[in-house]
Amino acid sequence: MISAADPAPDATIDLLLKRGVERHLVSGGVVVVGNHSGILSVTARGRLDGEPEAPLLDERTIFDLASLTKVVATAPAVMKLLDQGKIKLSSPLARWFPEFRHSRHRKITILELLTHTSGLYDPPLRPSPFVRTLVRGAAAERGGRARGGRFRYADINFILLAELVHRVSGKSLDVFCREQIYSPLGMRETMFSPPKGLADPLAPTIGLNNGSDFYQGVVQDANARRLGGVAGHAGLFSSALDLSKYARLMLGHGALDGERILSERVVTQMTAPHICGPTPVKRGLGWDMDSPFSAPKGTLFSKRSFGHTGYSGSSIWIDPQTDLFVILLTNRRNYRDIASFNKLRGDVSIVAAAQFGKLAAGSGVTAQGALSRVGANLRNGEKQKSMVALRRTKPSPGRQGRKHHRRHGRVVASPGPSPAYFFG
């Protein structure tokens, strides 16, 4: 196992980001690794928008978090209301939503919304900018599955939860989170609808209609835009530095640097596993634990770990057993090659967990094996890149080819530092 003083993991994570840029998965990214005490490692590669003169990405660059909104805004806001005794997880949604009182979905509970077991489907996009239109549409839905059963990920669950926060507290989700969570934690770079002229740069996200336009400071998600930029499923912007404070809050059982935001009891509830349906899907309250969306878990995080992903290229994974968190924020460019992007997420977590996590006794072989696989993939990638470059510059047997070869020489891409070094 690599020693804690060895800078190799930072270099390896940088190489993983470099490979992501070369494969056009991302134009850049930021990785922050830490524990309950603070940040252990920061790695950043790329520029704000890919232009040569654009600012370099760093831990203060603000990104569109996409679905991380669910676990960094909506879920903790709901748990804060639970802490205040204003709601119960077992209460039916119809208690606060008269739209549901005569609906076939009237018995859906807050717990079922948090675990995506409500049975609700996402409604079709509509031009109406009002959340009440979505609420009425969800209540009138005739399809869907039986509540409390099988896991089905749907944004409507968290759109309803954000409206619950509004109806119970009297404050919109953005105001409630700012007052109750972000300001007490000093998360100054975390917000909905970022204003123009921010001191910290905003990373753009690619427009999904034609892929040629970019959003900067405007949420990428179409439904969140229709709802004015503040929604329970998407719309939050933040930096890796701010997210590290939130991750430390979770590792600190609801408290950070003497400031208690959530009770230890509520955090335990939030991160306890819920088995969802007959398939082996485990979810926390908002958090993912073991599901088809768990790519950032890698292979070394414990069964107690939890996290979430965001469509824009973001992810966070937190492990209380190994006292570790990994945050990945990227300028995502390729939305089709999901397997390669998920592999990037998993490989970053493997390297971070092997280096910085408090692995259980006897897990060194597993860690070394996982690192070896990541290293082998990186080495193979460098070899393939060199072979492609060699084929492109290999002289043809004709006269022009020989002249070209003599004039330009053989240009073979340099593989850079060997990944073998990074894995000992």
C-alpha positions as CSV (number, residue, x, y, z in Angstrom):
1,M,0.0,0.0,0.0
2,I,1.3,3.5,-0.9
3,S,2.5,5.6,2.0
4,A,0.5,8.7,3.1
5,A,3.5,10.9,2.2
6,D,3.7,9.7,-1.3
7,P,2.3,12.2,-3.8
8,A,1.5,9.4,-6.3
9,P,-2.3,9.4,-5.7
10,D,-2.6,13.1,-6.7
11,A,-0.5,12.4,-9.8
12,T,-2.6,9.3,-10.6
13,I,-5.9,11.2,-10.2
14,D,-4.4,13.9,-12.4
15,L,-3.6,11.2,-15.0
16,L,-7.2,9.9,-14.8
17,L,-8.5,13.4,-15.4
18,K,-6.0,13.9,-18.3
19,R,-7.2,10.7,-19.9
20,G,-10.8,11.9,-19.5
21,V,-9.9,15.1,-21.3
22,E,-8.1,13.2,-24.1
23,R,-11.1,10.9,-24.6
24,H,-13.4,14.0,-24.8
25,L,-15.4,12.8,-21.8
26,V,-14.7,16.2,-20.0
27,S,-12.8,19.4,-20.8
28,G,-11.6,19.5,-17.2
29,G,-12.3,18.6,-13.6
30,V,-11.7,19.0,-9.9
31,V,-11.2,16.2,-7.4
32,V,-11.2,16.9,-3.6
33,V,-10.4,14.1,-1.1
34,G,-10.8,14.6,2.6
35,N,-12.0,13.3,6.0
36,H,-13.9,14.7,9.0
37,S,-10.9,17.0,9.9
38,G,-10.4,18.6,6.5
39,I,-9.2,18.4,2.9
40,L,-6.4,15.8,2.3
41,S,-5.9,16.3,-1.5
42,V,-6.9,18.7,-4.3
43,T,-6.4,17.8,-8.0
44,A,-7.6,20.1,-10.8
45,R,-7.0,19.9,-14.6
46,G,-8.3,22.0,-17.4
47,R,-9.6,25.5,-17.9
48,L,-13.0,27.0,-17.3
49,D,-14.3,26.7,-20.9
50,G,-11.5,25.1,-22.8
51,E,-10.1,28.3,-24.3
52,P,-6.3,28.8,-23.9
53,E,-6.7,32.0,-21.9
54,A,-9.6,30.9,-19.7
55,P,-9.0,30.7,-16.0
56,L,-7.8,27.4,-14.6
57,L,-10.2,25.2,-12.7
58,D,-9.7,24.9,-9.0
59,E,-11.5,24.0,-5.8
60,R,-13.3,27.3,-5.8
61,T,-14.7,27.0,-9.3
62,I,-18.5,26.9,-9.2
63,F,-20.3,24.1,-11.0
64,D,-23.9,23.1,-11.8
65,L,-24.4,20.2,-9.4
66,A,-27.5,18.8,-11.2
67,S,-28.9,15.9,-9.1
68,L,-26.5,16.5,-6.2
69,T,-29.2,19.1,-5.4
70,K,-31.2,16.3,-4.1
71,V,-28.7,15.4,-1.3
72,V,-27.1,18.8,-0.7
73,A,-30.3,20.9,-0.6
74,T,-33.6,19.0,-0.6
75,A,-32.8,16.0,1.6
76,P,-31.1,18.0,4.4
77,A,-33.9,20.6,4.3
78,V,-36.4,17.8,4.8
79,M,-34.3,16.3,7.6
80,K,-34.1,19.8,9.2
81,L,-37.9,19.9,9.3
82,L,-37.8,16.5,10.9
83,D,-35.4,17.7,13.5
84,Q,-37.7,20.6,14.3
85,G,-40.6,18.3,14.8
86,K,-42.6,19.8,11.9
87,I,-42.9,16.6,9.9
88,K,-42.8,12.8,10.3
89,L,-41.3,10.5,7.7
90,S,-44.3,8.2,7.9
91,S,-46.8,11.0,7.3
92,P,-48.8,10.9,4.0
93,L,-48.0,13.6,1.5
94,A,-51.7,14.5,1.4
95,R,-51.5,16.0,4.8
96,W,-49.8,19.1,3.2
97,F,-50.9,18.6,-0.4
98,P,-54.7,18.8,-0.8
99,E,-54.1,18.0,-4.5
100,F,-53.4,14.4,-3.4
101,R,-56.4,13.9,-1.0
102,H,-58.6,12.2,-3.6
103,S,-55.7,10.8,-5.7
104,R,-54.8,7.1,-6.0
105,H,-51.4,8.3,-4.7
106,R,-52.8,9.9,-1.5
107,K,-51.0,7.4,0.8
108,I,-47.5,8.2,-0.5
109,T,-45.3,9.1,2.4
110,I,-42.3,11.4,2.8
111,L,-40.1,8.4,3.4
112,E,-41.2,6.9,0.0
113,L,-40.4,10.2,-1.8
114,L,-36.9,10.2,-0.2
115,T,-36.1,6.6,-1.2
116,H,-37.7,6.9,-4.7
117,T,-40.3,4.2,-3.8
118,S,-43.4,6.3,-4.3
119,G,-44.2,4.6,-7.6
120,L,-44.5,8.0,-9.3
121,Y,-43.2,8.6,-12.8
122,D,-41.7,11.8,-14.0
123,P,-44.4,13.8,-15.8
124,P,-43.9,15.0,-19.4
125,L,-42.3,18.4,-19.8
126,R,-44.9,21.2,-19.9
127,P,-44.5,24.9,-20.7
128,S,-46.0,26.0,-17.4
129,P,-43.4,27.5,-15.0
130,F,-45.5,26.7,-11.9
131,V,-44.8,23.9,-9.5
132,R,-48.5,23.5,-8.7
133,T,-48.9,22.3,-12.3
134,L,-46.4,19.5,-11.7
135,V,-48.1,18.8,-8.3
136,R,-51.5,18.4,-9.9
137,G,-50.1,16.3,-12.7
138,A,-48.4,13.9,-10.2
139,A,-51.6,13.6,-8.2
140,A,-53.7,12.9,-11.4
141,E,-51.2,10.3,-12.7
142,R,-53.0,7.1,-13.5
143,G,-49.9,5.0,-14.3
144,G,-47.0,4.3,-12.1
145,R,-46.3,1.5,-9.7
146,A,-47.6,0.6,-6.3
147,R,-46.1,2.8,-3.6
148,G,-43.6,1.4,-1.1
149,G,-42.3,-1.3,-3.4
150,R,-39.8,-1.2,-6.2
151,F,-37.1,1.5,-6.5
152,R,-37.7,3.8,-9.4
153,Y,-35.6,6.9,-9.7
154,A,-37.7,10.0,-10.5
155,D,-37.1,13.7,-10.2
156,I,-40.8,14.3,-9.3
157,N,-40.1,12.8,-5.9
158,F,-37.8,15.7,-5.0
159,I,-39.7,18.3,-6.8
160,L,-42.6,17.4,-4.4
161,L,-40.2,17.4,-1.4
162,A,-39.0,20.9,-2.2
163,E,-42.6,22.1,-2.3
164,L,-43.1,20.3,1.0
165,V,-40.3,22.4,2.5
166,H,-42.0,25.5,1.1
167,R,-45.5,24.6,2.5
168,V,-44.2,23.5,5.9
169,S,-41.7,26.3,6.5
170,G,-43.2,29.1,4.5
171,K,-39.9,29.6,2.8
172,S,-38.7,28.6,-0.6
173,L,-36.0,25.9,-0.8
174,D,-33.2,28.3,-1.7
175,V,-34.0,30.6,1.2
176,F,-34.5,27.8,3.7
177,C,-31.2,26.1,2.7
178,R,-29.3,29.4,2.8
179,E,-30.5,30.3,6.2
180,Q,-30.6,26.9,7.9
181,I,-27.6,25.1,6.2
182,Y,-25.2,27.0,4.0
183,S,-24.7,30.3,5.9
184,P,-24.1,28.5,9.3
185,L,-21.5,26.3,7.5
186,G,-19.8,29.1,5.7
187,M,-20.8,27.7,2.3
188,R,-20.7,31.0,0.5
189,E,-20.2,29.5,-3.0
190,T,-23.4,27.3,-2.8
191,M,-26.5,28.8,-4.2
192,F,-29.4,28.6,-6.6
193,S,-29.5,31.0,-9.6
194,P,-26.0,32.5,-9.3
195,P,-26.0,36.2,-9.9
196,K,-23.8,37.8,-12.5
197,G,-20.5,39.2,-11.4
198,L,-19.5,36.5,-8.9
199,A,-15.9,36.7,-7.8
200,D,-15.5,33.0,-8.3
201,P,-15.7,31.6,-11.9
202,L,-18.7,29.6,-13.1
203,A,-18.0,26.5,-15.1
204,P,-20.3,26.2,-18.1
205,T,-22.4,23.2,-18.9
206,I,-23.2,22.0,-22.5
207,G,-26.6,22.7,-24.0
208,L,-28.4,19.4,-24.6
209,N,-30.6,20.5,-27.5
210,N,-27.9,20.7,-30.1
211,G,-24.7,20.4,-28.1
212,S,-23.2,23.6,-29.5
213,D,-24.4,26.1,-26.9
214,F,-23.4,26.4,-23.3
215,Y,-25.1,27.4,-20.1
216,Q,-23.1,29.5,-17.6
217,G,-24.9,30.3,-14.3
218,V,-28.1,28.9,-15.7
219,V,-29.2,25.4,-14.7
220,Q,-28.8,22.8,-17.4
221,D,-31.9,20.8,-16.4
222,A,-34.9,21.9,-18.5
223,N,-37.5,21.3,-15.7
224,A,-35.5,23.2,-13.2
225,R,-35.3,26.1,-15.7
226,R,-39.0,26.0,-16.1
227,L,-39.4,26.2,-12.3
228,G,-37.3,29.4,-12.2
229,G,-34.0,27.8,-11.4
230,V,-35.0,26.6,-7.9
231,A,-36.1,23.0,-7.8
232,G,-35.8,20.0,-5.5
233,H,-34.1,17.8,-8.1
234,A,-31.7,20.2,-9.8
235,G,-30.6,23.8,-9.8
236,L,-28.0,24.1,-7.1
237,F,-24.5,25.4,-7.9
238,S,-21.4,25.0,-5.7
239,S,-17.7,24.5,-5.5
240,A,-15.6,21.5,-4.5
241,L,-14.4,23.5,-1.5
242,D,-18.0,24.2,-0.3
243,L,-19.0,20.6,-0.9
244,S,-16.1,19.4,1.3
245,K,-17.7,21.3,4.2
246,Y,-21.0,19.5,3.6
247,A,-19.2,16.1,3.4
248,R,-17.4,16.9,6.7
249,L,-20.8,17.7,8.2
250,M,-22.0,14.3,7.3
251,L,-18.9,12.6,8.7
252,G,-19.3,14.8,11.8
253,H,-22.7,13.3,12.5
254,G,-24.5,16.7,11.7
255,A,-21.9,19.1,13.2
256,L,-19.0,20.9,11.7
257,D,-16.4,23.0,13.7
258,G,-18.7,23.3,16.7
259,E,-21.8,24.3,14.6
260,R,-24.6,21.7,14.8
261,I,-26.9,21.7,11.7
262,L,-28.6,18.4,12.1
263,S,-29.0,16.1,15.1
264,E,-27.0,12.9,15.2
265,R,-30.2,11.0,15.3
266,V,-31.4,12.5,12.1
267,V,-28.1,11.9,10.3
268,T,-28.2,8.3,11.4
269,Q,-31.7,8.0,9.9
270,M,-30.6,9.7,6.7
271,T,-27.7,7.3,6.1
272,A,-29.3,4.1,7.3
273,P,-29.8,1.6,4.4
274,H,-33.3,0.9,3.1
275,I,-33.8,-2.2,0.9
276,C,-36.0,-1.1,-1.9
277,G,-38.1,-3.8,-3.6
278,P,-37.1,-7.3,-4.6
279,T,-34.0,-6.1,-6.4
280,P,-30.9,-5.6,-4.2
281,V,-31.1,-1.7,-4.3
282,K,-30.0,0.1,-1.1
283,R,-30.9,3.7,-0.6
284,G,-30.5,6.2,2.3
285,L,-32.9,9.1,2.6
286,G,-31.9,10.9,-0.6
287,W,-28.5,9.2,-0.6
288,D,-27.6,6.3,-2.9
289,M,-25.8,3.3,-1.3
290,D,-25.9,0.4,-3.7
291,S,-27.7,0.7,-6.9
292,P,-27.1,1.0,-10.7
293,F,-26.2,4.6,-10.0
294,S,-23.3,3.8,-7.5
295,A,-20.3,4.2,-9.9
296,P,-18.5,6.6,-7.6
297,K,-18.5,4.0,-4.8
298,G,-15.7,2.2,-6.7
299,T,-14.6,-1.1,-5.1
300,L,-13.0,0.0,-1.9
301,F,-15.6,2.0,-0.1
302,S,-17.5,0.2,2.7
303,K,-21.1,-1.0,2.7
304,R,-21.9,1.9,5.0
305,S,-20.8,4.5,2.4
306,F,-23.2,6.7,0.6
307,G,-23.2,9.3,-2.2
308,H,-24.9,10.6,-5.3
309,T,-24.2,11.5,-8.9
310,G,-25.2,14.5,-11.1
311,Y,-25.9,14.4,-14.8
312,S,-23.7,17.5,-15.4
313,G,-20.6,15.5,-14.4
314,S,-20.6,15.8,-10.6
315,S,-20.5,13.2,-7.9
316,I,-19.8,12.8,-4.2
317,W,-19.2,9.7,-2.1
318,I,-18.8,9.6,1.7
319,D,-17.7,6.7,3.8
320,P,-18.1,7.0,7.6
321,Q,-16.4,3.7,8.2
322,T,-13.1,4.7,6.5
323,D,-13.6,8.4,7.4
324,L,-13.2,9.6,3.8
325,F,-15.1,11.6,1.1
326,V,-14.3,12.0,-2.6
327,I,-15.8,14.9,-4.6
328,L,-15.6,15.0,-8.4
329,L,-16.8,18.0,-10.4
330,T,-16.2,18.2,-14.1
331,N,-17.0,20.1,-17.3
332,R,-18.7,17.1,-18.9
333,R,-18.7,16.9,-22.7
334,N,-19.7,13.4,-23.6
335,Y,-23.2,12.4,-22.4
336,R,-23.4,9.2,-24.5
337,D,-20.5,7.1,-23.3
338,I,-21.9,6.6,-19.8
339,A,-19.8,3.5,-19.1
340,S,-16.5,5.4,-19.6
341,F,-17.7,8.3,-17.5
342,N,-18.8,6.0,-14.7
343,K,-15.4,4.2,-14.9
344,L,-13.7,7.6,-14.4
345,R,-15.8,8.2,-11.3
346,G,-15.0,4.7,-9.9
347,D,-11.3,4.8,-10.7
348,V,-10.9,8.2,-8.9
349,S,-12.6,6.8,-5.8
350,I,-10.4,3.6,-5.9
351,V,-7.2,5.6,-5.9
352,A,-8.5,8.0,-3.2
353,A,-9.7,5.2,-0.9
354,A,-6.6,3.1,-1.3
355,Q,-4.4,6.0,-0.4
356,F,-6.3,8.0,2.2
357,G,-9.0,5.7,3.6
358,K,-8.7,3.8,6.8
359,L,-9.0,0.4,5.2
360,A,-10.0,-2.5,7.4
361,A,-7.4,-5.1,8.5
362,G,-6.5,-7.5,5.8
363,S,-7.8,-5.3,3.0
364,G,-4.4,-4.4,1.7
365,V,-4.4,-7.1,-1.0
366,T,-7.8,-5.9,-2.2
367,A,-6.6,-2.3,-2.4
368,Q,-3.5,-3.2,-4.2
369,G,-5.4,-5.4,-6.6
370,A,-7.8,-2.6,-7.4
371,L,-5.0,-0.1,-7.8
372,S,-3.2,-2.5,-10.1
373,R,-6.3,-2.8,-12.4
374,V,-6.5,1.0,-12.6
375,G,-2.8,1.2,-13.4
376,A,-3.0,-1.5,-16.0
377,N,-5.9,0.4,-17.7
378,L,-3.9,3.6,-17.7
379,R,-0.8,1.9,-19.1
380,N,-2.8,0.2,-21.8
381,G,-4.4,3.5,-22.7
382,E,-1.0,5.1,-23.1
383,K,0.2,2.3,-25.3
384,Q,-2.8,2.5,-27.5
385,K,-2.4,6.2,-27.9
386,S,1.3,5.8,-28.8
387,M,0.4,3.1,-31.4
388,V,-2.3,5.3,-33.0
389,A,0.2,8.2,-33.2
390,L,2.8,5.9,-34.7
391,R,0.4,4.6,-37.3
392,R,-0.6,8.1,-38.3
393,T,3.0,9.2,-38.8
394,K,4.4,5.9,-40.3
395,P,5.8,6.7,-43.8
396,S,4.2,5.2,-46.8
397,P,6.4,3.0,-49.0
398,G,6.2,5.5,-51.9
399,R,8.6,8.3,-52.6
400,Q,6.4,11.0,-51.0
401,G,6.2,9.0,-47.8
402,R,10.0,8.7,-47.6
403,K,10.4,12.4,-48.2
404,H,7.8,13.2,-45.6
405,H,9.6,10.9,-43.1
406,R,12.9,12.5,-43.7
407,R,11.5,16.0,-43.3
408,H,9.4,15.5,-40.2
409,G,10.8,12.4,-38.5
410,R,8.7,10.0,-36.5
411,V,6.3,11.8,-34.1
412,V,5.1,9.5,-31.4
413,A,3.0,10.8,-28.5
414,S,4.9,10.8,-25.3
415,P,3.1,8.7,-22.6
416,G,4.4,11.0,-19.9
417,P,5.2,9.5,-16.4
418,S,4.6,5.8,-16.3
419,P,1.5,4.8,-14.3
420,A,3.5,1.9,-12.9
421,Y,5.4,4.4,-10.7
422,F,2.1,5.6,-9.2
423,F,1.2,2.1,-8.1
424,G,4.5,1.1,-6.6
